[in-house]
Amino acid sequence: MPTRPRRSKGPSCEPVATRVSFEGTRLIIEIDDGRKIGVPVEWFPRLAKATTVQRNNHRFIAGGAGIHWEDINEDLSVRGLLYPR
């Protein structure tokens, strides 16, 4: 079951994920400032190959700055999704 992230305080703080979902072939991350990030799940091969149960077994890490999927050993950061290199 996902853990609840802490809320950020002010615009200079790290973006914080509040919800993770999958819609078709997209990974959707909701952020505490109201934005939603939607990216193709195939960008992350472990998530693309994961079962629904594995995808839903995630937790927020670093106060919501990241998401961890224990079953597939995958970690994503909100900052990395917002500002890809």
MILUM-948483 format. One line per field, with one value per residue: residue in three letters; residue number from 1; x, z, y of N, C-alpha, C, O, CB in turn. Coordinates in Angstrom, 3 decimals, padded with zeros to 6 digits, m for minus. Glycine has a CB too. Layout:
BEGIN
type: c(ALA  ...)
seq: c(NUM  ...)
npx: c(X  ...)
npz: c(Z  ...)
npy: c(Y  ...)
capx: c(X  ...)
capz: c(Z  ...)
capy: c(Y  ...)
cpx: c(X  ...)
cpz: c(Z  ...)
cpy: c(Y  ...)
opx: c(X  ...)
opz: c(Z  ...)
opy: c(Y  ...)
cbpx: c(X  ...)
cbpz: c(Z  ...)
cbpy: c(Y  ...)
This chain:
BEGIN
type: c(MET  PRO  THR  ARG  PRO  ARG  ARG  SER  LYS  GLY  PRO  SER  CYS  GLU  PRO  VAL  ALA  THR  ARG  VAL  SER  PHE  GLU  GLY  THR  ARG  LEU  ILE  ILE  GLU  ILE  ASP  ASP  GLY  ARG  LYS  ILE  GLY  VAL  PRO  VAL  GLU  TRP  PHE  PRO  ARG  LEU  ALA  LYS  ALA  THR  THR  VAL  GLN  ARG  ASN  ASN  HIS  ARG  PHE  ILE  ALA  GLY  GLY  ALA  GLY  ILE  HIS  TRP  GLU  ASP  ILE  ASN  GLU  ASP  LEU  SER  VAL  ARG  GLY  LEU  LEU  TYR  PRO  ARG)
seq: c(1  2  3  4  5  6  7  8  9  10  11  12  13  14  15  16  17  18  19  20  21  22  23  24  25  26  27  28  29  30  31  32  33  34  35  36  37  38  39  40  41  42  43  44  45  46  47  48  49  50  51  52  53  54  55  56  57  58  59  60  61  62  63  64  65  66  67  68  69  70  71  72  73  74  75  76  77  78  79  80  81  82  83  84  85)
npx: c(000.848  000.602  002.536  001.847  002.928  004.814  003.782  005.045  006.526  006.057  007.354  010.085  010.714  011.308  009.566  006.714  005.367  001.994  000.227  000.107  m000.585  m001.763  m002.669  m003.856  m001.249  000.316  002.181  001.145  001.802  000.823  001.334  001.976  001.453  m000.600  m000.082  000.074  002.040  002.491  003.771  005.069  004.816  006.606  009.050  010.280  011.472  011.243  008.865  007.147  007.098  006.041  003.507  000.047  m000.391  002.266  002.893  001.149  002.175  003.774  005.729  006.130  009.181  011.774  010.126  008.212  009.537  010.391  009.526  009.182  009.251  009.064  008.836  009.911  012.257  012.563  013.130  011.997  012.437  010.630  011.606  013.322  011.449  010.099  012.138  013.771  016.924)
npz: c(000.000  m000.848  000.764  002.526  001.291  002.524  002.506  000.396  001.221  000.027  m002.949  m003.422  m002.597  m002.964  m005.548  m004.772  m004.931  m004.869  m005.678  m007.548  m010.605  m013.263  m016.562  m019.137  m021.319  m019.962  m017.331  m014.574  m012.528  m009.813  m008.467  m005.539  m006.056  m007.796  m010.441  m013.037  m014.142  m017.029  m018.548  m021.056  m020.154  m021.189  m021.181  m018.948  m018.571  m016.569  m015.231  m017.412  m017.944  m015.639  m013.553  m012.868  m010.111  m009.160  m010.120  m008.611  m006.104  m004.656  m003.012  m001.518  m001.408  000.310  001.371  m000.610  m002.779  m004.443  m005.947  m005.123  m006.272  m004.852  m005.582  m008.143  m008.006  m008.715  m008.939  m009.110  m009.574  m008.821  m009.650  m011.722  m013.580  m014.126  m015.123  m017.358  m018.546)
npy: c(m001.176  002.206  004.745  007.791  010.879  013.731  017.132  019.729  022.923  025.841  027.538  027.051  024.562  021.031  019.261  017.284  014.083  013.005  011.122  008.101  006.566  004.428  004.803  003.239  002.992  004.774  006.286  008.027  010.721  012.555  015.778  017.741  020.425  020.492  019.823  017.311  014.663  012.907  010.125  007.867  004.491  002.675  003.916  003.071  000.145  m001.917  m001.236  m001.371  m004.095  m005.098  m006.603  m005.747  m005.896  m005.679  m003.111  m001.576  m001.846  000.248  002.815  006.040  007.784  009.601  011.606  011.927  012.893  010.990  007.773  004.371  001.067  m001.836  m004.618  m004.773  m003.445  m000.661  002.805  006.113  009.612  012.574  015.024  014.187  013.306  015.680  017.321  016.106  014.839)
capx: c(000.000  001.419  002.601  001.439  004.063  004.625  003.537  006.120  006.144  006.558  007.809  011.491  010.861  011.293  008.224  006.331  004.309  000.896  m000.544  000.669  m001.566  m001.466  m003.826  m003.438  000.200  000.959  002.402  000.654  002.227  000.226  002.239  001.245  001.072  m001.727  000.311  000.137  003.049  002.128  004.839  004.874  005.377  007.709  010.315  010.809  011.247  010.771  007.444  006.422  006.973  005.450  002.078  m000.750  m000.110  003.598  002.825  000.404  002.936  004.784  005.709  006.835  010.448  012.285  009.012  007.427  010.403  010.585  008.617  009.909  008.501  009.867  008.804  010.705  013.459  012.558  012.992  011.898  012.327  009.696  012.443  013.783  010.323  009.799  013.263  014.625  018.181)
capz: c(000.000  m000.908  001.947  002.262  001.310  003.198  001.591  000.328  001.784  m000.748  m004.310  m003.517  m002.115  m003.901  m005.908  m004.008  m005.519  m003.961  m006.195  m008.698  m011.257  m014.633  m017.453  m020.398  m021.418  m019.370  m015.900  m014.167  m011.197  m009.388  m007.606  m004.540  m006.543  m008.709  m011.751  m013.315  m015.117  m017.718  m019.434  m021.507  m019.234  m021.849  m020.839  m017.786  m018.920  m015.438  m015.043  m018.590  m017.836  m014.343  m013.472  m012.202  m008.677  m008.944  m010.347  m007.519  m004.861  m004.622  m001.846  m001.697  m000.690  000.483  001.601  m001.830  m003.876  m005.315  m005.828  m005.156  m006.500  m004.210  m006.303  m009.385  m007.709  m009.562  m008.249  m009.977  m008.844  m009.398  m010.347  m012.964  m014.511  m014.507  m015.814  m017.886  m019.172)
capy: c(000.000  003.421  005.588  009.172  011.795  015.012  018.252  020.716  024.221  026.969  027.269  026.672  023.201  019.909  018.806  016.104  013.255  012.701  009.984  007.390  005.705  004.022  004.958  002.620  002.811  005.948  006.436  009.355  011.147  013.821  016.524  018.509  021.759  020.334  019.321  015.875  014.281  011.674  009.664  006.486  003.498  001.975  004.587  002.365  m001.260  m002.730  m000.944  m001.844  m005.562  m005.441  m006.906  m004.717  m006.001  m005.106  m001.659  m000.947  m002.002  001.305  003.695  007.301  007.855  010.966  012.520  012.120  013.346  009.838  006.637  003.104  m000.160  m002.879  m005.895  m004.736  m002.671  000.540  004.086  007.292  010.877  013.534  016.011  013.567  013.282  017.060  017.943  015.030  015.284)
cpx: c(000.894  001.398  002.239  002.659  003.767  004.421  004.748  005.603  006.790  007.169  009.261  011.734  010.804  009.847  007.934  005.182  003.250  000.095  000.176  m000.440  m001.073  m002.753  m003.409  m001.945  000.972  001.061  002.005  001.099  001.560  001.140  001.427  000.872  m000.055  m001.369  000.232  001.204  002.581  003.212  004.551  005.549  006.545  009.057  011.023  010.534  010.749  009.296  006.609  006.159  006.258  003.967  001.354  m000.485  001.252  003.593  002.143  001.114  004.097  004.675  006.481  008.101  010.902  011.140  008.155  008.240  010.675  009.547  009.454  008.933  009.372  009.960  009.698  011.980  013.611  012.349  012.929  011.819  011.359  010.497  012.928  012.680  009.991  010.883  014.205  015.860  018.225)
cpz: c(000.000  000.412  001.571  002.339  002.126  002.132  001.575  000.863  000.975  m002.072  m004.417  m003.084  m003.265  m004.263  m005.244  m004.698  m004.462  m004.402  m007.403  m009.279  m012.658  m015.430  m018.814  m020.381  m020.823  m017.855  m015.550  m012.729  m010.909  m008.351  m006.696  m004.973  m007.574  m010.090  m011.808  m014.366  m015.720  m018.709  m019.891  m020.553  m019.877  m021.673  m019.708  m017.971  m017.768  m015.169  m016.204  m018.509  m016.566  m014.462  m012.802  m010.699  m008.359  m009.122  m009.191  m006.174  m004.858  m003.312  m002.187  m000.849  m000.638  000.605  000.391  m002.996  m004.862  m005.056  m005.975  m005.340  m006.013  m005.061  m007.532  m009.240  m008.634  m008.683  m009.289  m009.104  m009.584  m010.203  m011.691  m014.021  m015.011  m015.392  m016.359  m018.561  m020.616)
cpy: c(001.240  004.184  007.006  010.085  013.035  016.094  019.176  022.043  025.319  026.558  026.813  025.236  022.191  019.546  017.463  015.378  012.968  011.487  009.416  006.531  005.358  004.124  004.435  002.375  003.989  005.821  007.868  009.609  012.479  014.453  017.436  019.923  021.696  019.824  017.806  015.658  012.965  011.305  008.244  005.506  002.746  002.681  003.854  000.870  m002.134  m002.494  m001.467  m003.351  m006.004  m005.767  m005.738  m004.720  m005.382  m003.589  m000.942  m001.059  m001.006  002.069  004.954  007.266  009.308  011.974  012.792  012.653  012.219  008.765  005.377  001.956  m001.321  m004.144  m005.927  m003.909  m001.459  001.765  005.194  008.528  011.797  014.566  015.456  013.494  014.692  017.672  016.862  015.607  014.901)
opx: c(001.848  000.371  002.320  003.363  002.608  004.857  005.396  004.394  007.941  007.466  009.632  012.857  010.321  008.986  008.813  004.154  003.573  m000.630  000.779  m001.153  m000.100  m003.793  m002.694  m001.435  002.145  000.154  002.485  000.812  001.713  001.659  000.322  000.050  m000.425  m002.256  000.310  001.267  002.304  003.533  003.865  006.714  007.399  010.098  012.232  009.477  009.911  008.553  005.493  005.114  005.905  003.272  001.989  m000.367  001.377  004.227  002.522  000.694  005.254  003.672  007.373  008.092  010.470  011.183  007.435  007.703  011.133  008.790  010.330  007.915  010.309  011.050  010.188  012.700  014.656  011.499  013.715  011.217  011.287  010.103  012.943  012.952  009.645  010.585  015.325  015.837  019.204)
opz: c(000.775  001.088  000.400  003.348  002.391  000.990  002.600  000.949  001.214  m002.296  m005.436  m003.195  m004.362  m003.383  m005.164  m005.010  m003.301  m003.605  m008.185  m008.544  m013.157  m015.028  m019.557  m019.534  m021.140  m017.191  m016.173  m011.829  m011.675  m007.467  m007.046  m004.317  m008.158  m010.845  m010.792  m015.360  m014.992  m019.607  m019.195  m020.193  m019.158  m021.984  m019.531  m017.569  m017.983  m014.906  m016.005  m018.957  m016.436  m015.350  m012.236  m010.087  m007.387  m008.350  m008.837  m005.202  m005.036  m002.603  m003.035  000.282  m001.440  000.017  000.358  m004.086  m005.980  m004.088  m006.837  m004.653  m006.698  m005.242  m007.920  m010.214  m009.253  m007.793  m010.236  m008.030  m010.813  m011.309  m012.688  m015.217  m016.178  m016.302  m015.866  m019.081  m021.303)
opy: c(001.310  004.256  007.377  010.074  013.354  015.946  019.386  022.262  025.684  025.385  026.231  024.743  022.475  019.521  016.604  015.978  012.718  010.891  010.151  005.848  005.923  003.601  005.108  001.641  004.185  005.319  008.815  008.820  013.430  013.771  017.852  020.563  022.715  019.429  017.115  016.381  012.011  012.083  007.494  005.677  002.226  002.102  004.002  000.382  m003.009  m003.439  m001.948  m003.825  m007.176  m005.275  m004.848  m003.659  m004.637  m002.870  000.174  m000.430  m001.384  001.986  004.942  006.781  010.136  013.055  013.790  012.846  012.458  008.827  005.304  001.878  m001.731  m004.685  m006.988  m003.692  m001.264  001.765  005.212  008.507  011.791  014.935  016.177  013.607  014.875  018.446  016.720  016.723  015.192)
cbpx: c(m000.965  000.932  003.997  000.346  004.445  005.849  002.262  006.649  006.550  007.569  007.626  012.333  009.779  012.028  008.075  005.937  004.889  m000.015  m001.999  001.922  m002.960  m000.871  m004.314  m003.821  000.601  000.189  003.906  m000.918  003.791  m001.218  003.254  002.048  002.284  m002.416  001.718  m001.247  004.489  000.772  006.213  005.424  004.288  007.407  010.062  010.170  012.510  011.584  007.228  007.208  008.348  005.646  001.832  m002.249  m000.150  004.606  002.083  m000.967  003.462  004.626  006.312  005.931  011.529  013.200  009.524  006.295  011.730  011.975  007.464  010.736  008.108  009.284  007.401  009.867  014.686  011.447  014.169  010.659  013.724  008.835  013.655  014.313  009.091  009.620  014.026  013.841  019.386)
cbpz: c(001.225  m002.033  002.590  003.268  m000.097  004.123  002.002  m001.129  003.275  000.048  m005.131  m002.682  m001.087  m003.296  m007.446  m002.574  m006.089  m003.842  m006.568  m008.297  m011.315  m014.693  m017.539  m021.602  m022.872  m019.735  m015.496  m014.298  m011.093  m008.814  m008.441  m003.302  m007.152  m008.848  m012.094  m013.788  m014.466  m018.430  m018.728  m022.933  m018.794  m023.322  m020.439  m016.452  m019.449  m014.179  m014.883  m019.868  m017.882  m013.359  m012.688  m012.478  m008.219  m009.905  m011.650  m007.414  m004.704  m005.828  m000.588  m001.314  m001.364  m000.697  002.106  m001.557  m003.325  m005.132  m006.904  m003.868  m008.024  m002.850  m006.714  m010.524  m007.821  m010.660  m007.252  m010.923  m008.683  m008.281  m009.465  m012.679  m013.841  m013.265  m014.862  m018.881  m018.455)
cbpy: c(m000.003  004.327  005.535  009.632  012.188  015.353  019.035  020.875  024.332  027.721  028.486  027.602  022.891  018.683  018.694  016.491  011.925  013.891  010.405  006.518  006.393  002.572  006.464  003.503  002.617  007.216  006.122  009.454  011.258  013.612  017.341  018.583  022.460  021.617  019.783  015.311  014.155  011.816  009.736  006.302  002.503  001.828  006.056  002.902  m001.838  m002.422  000.558  m001.513  m006.204  m004.298  m008.234  m004.931  m007.481  m005.739  m001.358  m001.564  m003.468  002.265  002.993  008.516  006.957  011.347  013.795  013.053  013.888  009.266  006.693  002.907  m000.326  m003.220  m006.205  m004.174  m003.561  000.454  004.323  007.203  011.557  014.230  016.414  012.173  012.653  017.909  018.903  014.151  014.701)
